Each structure stands twice: as structure tokens, then as C-alpha cells.
Amino acid sequence: MTPALVERWLSSGDLDLPLPGHGATVLRWQRLAALAEVDVTAGRLAEAHADAVAILAELGGPRPQPGQWWGVWAAESGDTALCATELNDAVRVTGTKVWCSGAGLCSHALVTAQLPGGQRGLFAVALDAPGVRPLPSAWHNTGMAGSDTRSVQFDETPAVAVGAPGDYLTRPGFWHGAAGVAACWLGGARAVAAPLYARAAAGKADAHALAHLGAVDAALTAAAATLATVAAEVDADPGNRTGRAELLARRARAVVETAVAEAVDRTGRALGPAPLCLDAEHAQRVADLTVYVRQSHAERDLQRLGELAGASA
């Protein structure tokens, strides 16, 4: 279902989202949340495509064409590396890239690669180009299995440099994209909590279930409000003149991650094992979201948020 759903969103224009920092960031994130609420894995892949479009616009890269499905493959591994070389004004990338979501689904990708001088560059590649080979999957979890996340091997593959070396991480949009991921987490949390809302709406929730729903509803509302506040600040300062972009993104991610934990835990405690065992769609959503939210680095992210919050006090 996931690939067909993303392809339908691409062809229908559902992934033609406002760019972050252009006055409608809250709409962008609301639409990402709505996509993930339909299907968590498809929403995750859609967010990556939308992020690629935003990165290319921000850094002056090639403009995505109709029908193209983009990924962003920026994970690094100490065991493998993707390297870029330039010869006669032609760039080639060689090596292995890990954690490539949509490895066998995307038509194009933005990949980070190490330059001869040790800097990190960003490059656009067509995945039907010579030398591209997705490696066999080592995925063993049902969660996010539909994302087709694998390592991809490149062998002298033609590539186009996007921005200057180091721009991928230093640009303001890096943090705008990080908050966009949190918007998808929020959509997934809403989907996971939907059976609990339905139980209460049908008048079948006891006092304990209603208490769990109250806590979930408060957390989801707080997450949505935080994202809206952050979106307004992004639009007011798209170039990050204030230097608050990282603080805002990390704050949004922390609040939404808390809402995810509340939705997953309290929905399970309120409804018991039946939805997880007998409702295939619900069970898949829980599994997908549990894996997806681990893009957060947990206490390490909270530590960094604490440093930023303390410095801004």
C-alpha cells in the first residue's frame, strides 16, 4: 500500500507543499501531519520528498520534475562511507550509503558524501544512473518495513553538487526540516490514539479510559500548539538571524515525542491487547510510529535542548 499511496500523492499534487519559512509553514506541517495520520510509513517517505524539494530550493539545486520521487540520504556510518570526487568538472560518488529509506522506490536522492579535503558535501543523484545498487535488506522489524530502508552502493555514479561544502548542515532549513519530521510524528500519534477517541465517542469508555484519553488529548493539543508557534517563528525569521532555529526545532521535537509516548502507552493501557492483536491497521501504526520516533536521539537530544534553553534564558 505504501508505495502506491506515495505515488498517488505525488501525481495528485498532495506533496506540493508550501516551502518552510515562506509564510505558510504551519500549513506545510499540518499537511505533513495529515499524510502521516493516513499512513505513518507513507507519511515518512512523503516528508523526505518534501524535504528534498525544500533543500533543493534553498541551496539552488536542480528543480524536481513531475513524476520524480526524491529521498534524502544523509545518515553516516563509521564502517562505511560515501566519497565524492571531481574529474574534468564531472562529479562521481563511490561507496556505500546506509539507512536509505525508499532505496528501491525513489527515482532520485540527495546524498551526503565526503570530499577529498574532508568536508561533507551534498549531491543529487538519479537512482537509475550507472553504478547504483540497493543492497539486500537487513530489516527485521515489522515497523517501517514498508519504507524499504536499506544500504545503497554507488560505484562512480554521476552526481550534481547541491550548495557549497557544509551547507547541508549549516543552512537554516536543516532545522525547519527537523521540525517537519515532528509534524509527521504528531500525525502518527493521532492515528494511534484514534481507537481511544472512538471508544469514548461510542460511550463505551470507562472512567480509567476517559482519564487516559484526557491525558492523550492534552498532549496532542500541546504538540499541535507548539508546532504552530514554532512555524510562526520560522516564518518571521526564515534566515535564522536570531540563531533560535535549533532551539525551536528541538523544543518542538521533544514536545511531540512526549505526545507520541502518551498516545502509544495510554491507548494500549486503556484498550488492552485487543487492538494490537486483532486490528492489523492499528498494530501496524503502533509498530511504524515506534520505529519512526526513534529518529529522536532521546536523552542526547534533551541534553542539547537543555543547553540551548539555558543559554537563551
PyMOL commands that set and color helices and strands:
alter all, ss='L'
color gray80, all
select helices_A, chain A and resi 2-12+25-38+40-59+145-147+167-170+173-201+207-236+245-271+274-278+280-295+299-312
alter helices_A, ss='H'
color red, helices_A
select strands_A, chain A and resi 70-73+82-87+90-100+108-114+120-126+132-134+150-161
alter strands_A, ss='S'
color yellow, strands_A
deselect
rebuild
show_as cartoon
